[in-house]
Amino acid sequence: STNTKGMGKDSPGRHSASQAIIERICNQSIGIKALLLDQKRAVSGVGNWVADEVFYQLAIHPDQTHLTESESLQLVVKLHE
């Protein structure tokens, strides 16, 4: 059994999980890439390559802070694809 205590939620699969992740990444004061790579703060299982690809597709700079709710929703949807 893997100890996942303190880890972020798995990639979103349901509306409530997606909303919880959006709330964690929306309006943060640190860069979005650092936030996503921190397995305890937002969502677990997002690696460097996946993060870079999603940012490229959404035209979001990895150091961007304070994502809007709309940007956060787009990010969560892309991570789920």
C-alpha positions in Angstrom: 0.0 0.0 0.0 1.3 3.4 -0.9 1.2 6.2 1.7 -0.6 9.1 0.0 -1.4 11.1 3.2 -0.9 14.8 2.5 -0.9 14.3 -1.3 -3.1 16.4 -3.6 -6.1 14.8 -5.2 -5.7 12.6 -8.3 -6.4 14.1 -11.7 -10.0 15.2 -11.9 -12.6 12.8 -13.0 -15.7 14.2 -11.4 -17.2 17.7 -11.2 -16.7 18.0 -7.4 -13.0 16.9 -7.7 -12.5 19.3 -10.6 -14.0 22.2 -8.6 -11.8 21.4 -5.6 -8.7 21.5 -7.8 -9.8 24.7 -9.4 -10.2 26.3 -6.0 -6.7 25.2 -5.1 -5.0 26.7 -8.2 -7.1 29.8 -8.7 -5.7 33.1 -7.5 -2.5 31.7 -6.1 0.5 33.9 -5.6 3.1 31.4 -6.8 3.8 30.3 -10.3 1.3 27.8 -11.6 4.0 25.3 -12.7 5.5 25.3 -9.2 2.1 24.8 -7.8 1.3 21.9 -10.1 4.6 20.2 -9.5 4.1 20.4 -5.7 2.3 17.1 -5.2 0.7 18.3 -1.9 -0.8 21.6 -3.0 -3.0 21.0 -6.0 -3.1 17.7 -7.8 -0.8 14.6 -7.7 0.7 13.0 -10.7 1.5 16.0 -12.8 5.0 15.8 -14.1 7.3 18.4 -15.7 6.6 17.3 -19.3 2.8 17.2 -18.9 2.8 20.6 -17.2 4.9 22.1 -20.0 2.7 20.6 -22.7 -0.5 21.9 -21.1 0.9 25.4 -20.6 2.0 25.5 -24.2 -1.4 24.4 -25.4 -3.2 26.9 -23.3 -0.7 29.7 -23.9 -0.1 30.1 -20.1 3.4 31.0 -18.9 4.7 28.6 -16.3 5.5 31.4 -13.9 2.1 33.0 -14.3 0.4 33.6 -11.0 -3.2 34.5 -10.1 -5.0 32.3 -12.7 -8.6 33.3 -13.2 -11.4 30.7 -12.6 -11.8 30.4 -16.3 -8.0 29.8 -16.9 -8.1 27.3 -14.0 -11.0 25.4 -15.5 -9.3 25.2 -18.9 -6.1 23.9 -17.1 -8.0 21.2 -15.2 -9.9 20.1 -18.4 -6.5 19.8 -20.3 -4.9 17.9 -17.5 -7.8 15.4 -17.6 -7.5 14.8 -21.4 
